[in-house]
């Protein structure tokens, strides 16, 4: 039952922080937090939650920073 509670907490936090921020820094921080939570869950299932959190956090931060929207001031949508 504890695992179900942990999954619920992580899922709620992931939904609450998904796609927050438009700057690469904001996206990297929220992506890292979501990745760390997910990595900790996967790592706990595999027997090493700390390693899972580290790998998930690094991956989430990299993907979050890479997927930040462009600030193209010269593009007017035409």
C-alpha positions in Angstrom: 0.0 0.0 0.0 2.9 2.3 0.6 4.0 2.0 -3.0 0.6 3.0 -4.3 0.7 6.1 -2.1 4.2 7.0 -3.4 3.1 6.5 -7.0 0.1 8.8 -6.3 2.2 11.5 -4.7 4.8 11.4 -7.6 2.0 11.4 -10.2 0.4 14.4 -8.6 3.6 16.3 -8.4 4.5 15.4 -12.0 1.1 16.7 -13.2 1.4 19.9 -11.2 4.9 20.7 -12.5 4.5 19.5 -16.1 5.5 22.0 -18.7 6.1 24.8 -16.1 8.1 27.7 -17.4 9.1 29.0 -20.7 12.8 29.6 -20.0 15.3 26.7 -20.4 16.3 27.0 -16.8 12.7 26.6 -15.5 12.0 23.7 -17.8 15.3 22.0 -16.7 14.4 22.3 -13.0 10.9 21.0 -13.4 12.1 18.3 -15.8 14.8 17.3 -13.3 12.2 17.1 -10.5 9.9 14.9 -12.6 12.7 12.7 -13.8 14.1 12.3 -10.3 10.7 11.2 -9.0 10.1 8.8 -11.8 13.7 7.5 -11.6 13.4 6.9 -7.9 10.3 4.8 -8.4 11.9 2.7 -11.1 15.1 2.5 -9.1 13.2 1.3 -6.0 11.6 -1.4 -8.1 15.1 -2.5 -9.2 16.7 -2.2 -5.8 18.5 1.1 -5.9 16.3 4.2 -5.7 19.2 6.7 -5.3 20.8 5.7 -8.6 17.4 5.8 -10.3 16.7 9.3 -8.9 20.1 10.6 -10.1 19.8 9.1 -13.6 16.2 10.2 -13.9 17.0 13.7 -12.6 19.8 14.2 -15.1 17.8 12.9 -18.0 14.8 15.0 -17.1 16.8 18.1 -16.7 18.5 17.6 -20.1 15.2 16.9 -21.9 13.4 19.8 -20.1 16.1 22.3 -21.1 16.2 21.0 -24.7 12.4 21.3 -25.2 12.0 24.9 -24.1 10.0 26.9 -26.6 11.9 29.3 -28.9 11.7 33.0 -28.2 11.8 34.1 -31.9 11.0 37.8 -31.7 11.1 38.3 -35.4 8.5 35.6 -36.2 5.0 37.0 -36.2 3.2 33.7 -37.0 3.0 34.2 -40.8 
